[in-house]
Structure formats: C-alpha cells, structure tokens
C-alpha cells in the first residue's frame, strides 16, 4: 500500500507542485490565520445543520471540535509543510475520519465547503487578482489534504478487509476491479 509520500508524489505529478502554493500562503499567513473563528463557525454550522453529519458528534462536543479545526486551519494557511505536517494529515486527520466512521462522501463535500467559505472571505478581504492567487493556493493545499484523507480511508479499509479475511490487499483490489467491471451499483 502507498505511503503518504507516495500519494503526495502522485498528487504533485497530476495536480502540480505544492511548493509555489505554500509560498503564497506563507506570504499571507498572518492575515489568513485570523479567519480561524470564521472558518470553524462556517464549517460546524454546516455540519450541525444536516442530521446525518450532526449525528457523528457527541452531545456538547462542538466547542472541542471547533478548537481542533481552528488549529488545523491555522496550520494549513501557514504555508509551512514538512514531513510531520503531511504525516499528521494522513495518519491523524485522515484516520480520525475512519475511527469516527465519517465516510468520504461526507469528508469531500465538507472540504469543498471549507474551500467555498475561504473563497467568500478572501474575495471580501483582497482585490480580485490577489484573491484569486490566494484562493488557488489554499485550494491546491486542501485538495492535497483531501487526497491524503481519501486515500488513507481506502487503505485503512483495504487493510481491515485483508486482516479479517486473510486475503492479500492485491487480491482484494483485483476483486474490486472485477466487481466494478460488472457494474456495481447499476440500476436494474
């Protein structure tokens, strides 16, 4: 199975390098970090307004989760991405979604919502050309994070199936390909 380094290598080969986007965010980090309250409120207002996503949380947990999201957001907009940052995204942030049974069909639109909220705010605070550059940087980095989370989710499930059945991950992947070719999920 792939490591977070393999996944990032593939991401950059397809979507483009991370470093130039990191540099943009570094230049604006002080201003962007101040939006952490706005981002946390927008995020959790959205999640708590939809019963299926709200049900993921325990009673009274919102304040704690908001603090966690604010810390994540400030780190993302810092533009400072070392191996620990990416490892944290993959193993801590990503796998926390698995541990809480938050499926990718919730995580990916939630990341899209974070990107849209950021876009709204950056358009309010900066001239259009500058806002576009900052947003492109934020989107690129959060797309990389979403890629790590989605991949970690898949590889965790693949490992779980492998361990519980004794089948190798390669055999499970081959079987998944066969099921997909048969039209899994097709109506009729």
HUZIKA-V412932 format. One record per residue. RES is the residue in one small letter. PHI is phi in whole degrees, -180 to 180 (none if undefined). Layout:
BEGIN
res,phi
RES,PHI
RES,PHI
END
This chain:
BEGIN
res,phi
x,none
x,-79
x,-90
x,-61
x,-66
x,-63
x,-65
x,-65
x,-60
x,-64
x,-57
x,-66
x,-65
x,-95
x,-94
x,112
x,-67
x,-84
x,-52
x,-64
x,-72
x,-61
x,-63
x,-61
x,-64
x,-58
x,-62
x,-110
x,-54
x,-61
x,-70
x,-64
x,-62
x,-69
x,-89
x,-60
x,-64
x,-58
x,-66
x,-65
x,-65
x,-60
x,-64
x,-77
x,-59
x,-66
x,-65
x,-78
x,-88
x,-119
x,-52
x,-60
x,-81
x,-63
x,-69
x,-71
x,-98
x,-80
x,-56
x,77
x,-85
x,-55
x,-58
x,-64
x,-66
x,-63
x,-63
x,-64
x,-66
x,-60
x,-63
x,-61
x,-60
x,-61
x,-68
x,-63
x,-80
x,-69
x,77
x,-99
x,-124
x,-107
x,-60
x,-63
x,-60
x,-70
x,-62
x,-62
x,-60
x,-76
x,-88
x,-97
x,-66
x,-62
x,-73
x,-65
x,-67
x,-66
x,-61
x,-100
x,59
x,-96
x,-74
x,-60
x,-71
x,-97
x,-64
x,-65
x,-68
x,-66
x,-67
x,-60
x,-63
x,-61
x,-63
x,-66
x,-62
x,-62
x,-60
x,-57
x,-70
x,-66
x,-69
x,-73
x,-98
x,-130
x,-61
x,-51
x,-66
x,-68
x,-59
x,-62
x,-68
x,-66
x,-63
x,-58
x,-66
x,-61
x,-62
x,-61
x,-67
x,-72
x,-66
x,-64
x,-62
x,-62
x,-63
x,-64
x,-64
x,-64
x,-66
x,-61
x,-61
x,-62
x,-68
x,-66
x,-65
x,-61
x,-64
x,-63
x,-65
x,-61
x,-65
x,-79
x,-106
x,82
x,-79
x,-73
x,-56
x,-64
x,-66
x,-62
x,-62
x,-61
x,-65
x,-62
x,-62
x,-62
x,-64
x,-63
x,-67
x,-77
x,91
x,-50
x,87
x,-69
x,-74
x,98
END
